[in-house]
Amino acid sequence: MATYFVTRHAGAKQWAALQGIACDVCVPHLDPVLVKEGDVVIGTLPINLAAIVCEQGGRYLHLSLELPLEARGKELSASDLLKYGAKLEEFIVTKR
């Protein structure tokens, strides 16, 4: 089993380290075909990719935060993520 952290943001990587979140692979983009049953994928994936992760038996942990409009589109630091209440929430996504 592997844990993937999907992010291109240095602040998110620093936040994860501060939270003690360990990952085996950190990538800016996930090829969902790599995900095997029992793998964990952490990030903010598009819904169609999250569905593939779940279909293949992986767990999807979404990096959720309460981001105000004025902070969108900006590079966030680890302290910004803490300020905006970043947390991991597990979602099970299925396509109908």
N, C-alpha and C positions, 0 to 999 in steps of 0.2 A: 504494500500500500504506500502511496505517495501523497504528500500534501503540496498542492500548487498554490502559489500566491500570484494572482494576475493583477499587475499594476505597472504603470510606467512612472509613478510618482515617488520621488525620494521621501517625501513626508509620510506617505502611507507605509513605506518600508520601515522608516524610523518608528512610527507609531506601533507597528506590529512588534518590533523588537522590544519596545518599552512595555508592551503588554505580555511579553514572554511567549508570543506566538511563533512557533517554529514551523518552518516550511522546508521542503526538500528542493523545490524548484520555484524560482521567482522569474516570471516571464511577463513581457509587456502585452502579449497576445496569446490566447490559449487556442491550440488546435485540439478541439474536443475529442478527436479520434484517439488521442493519447490517453484519455481518462479510462481507467479500468475500475471494475467493481471494488468498492471499498476505499477508493481514492477520495481525497477531500480537496475541493476547489474553493479558494477564498478570493473574493474580489467584488467587482460591480459589473457583472457580465450582462450583456444583452439577453433578454428573456429567451430567445431561441437557442442560445448557447447553453444557458442554465438548464433548459429542458433536455438537451442532449446529454449533459453531465448526469442528470438524474436518470434518464433512460438507460444509461450505461452502468448504473449501479453506484455512481459516485454521490457524494454529499456536497451540497452547495451552501456555503456560508457567505452571505451577502454582507459587505462592509457598508453598513447603514449609518447615516448621519443626518442631522437637521441642519441643512445648509441654507442660509438666507440668500435671497436673490443677489445681493451685492457681492457675495463670495463666490458665486458660480463662475466657472471659466478661469479661475485663478489657481495658481499653484499653491497648495496648502502645505503648511508645515505640520510636524507631529503635534505641536501645541495647538494649532488650529483645529486639527482633528479632535483633540481632547475637548477643546472649547465647544465644538459643535456636536458633542456627545457620540462620537464614533463608537460603534459596537458591531459585533458579528452576530447575525441572525440567520438561523438555518431556514432555508426555503426548499420545499419539494415542488418542483415544477413539472407539469405534464402538458403535453400538446394534445388537443382534441382533434 
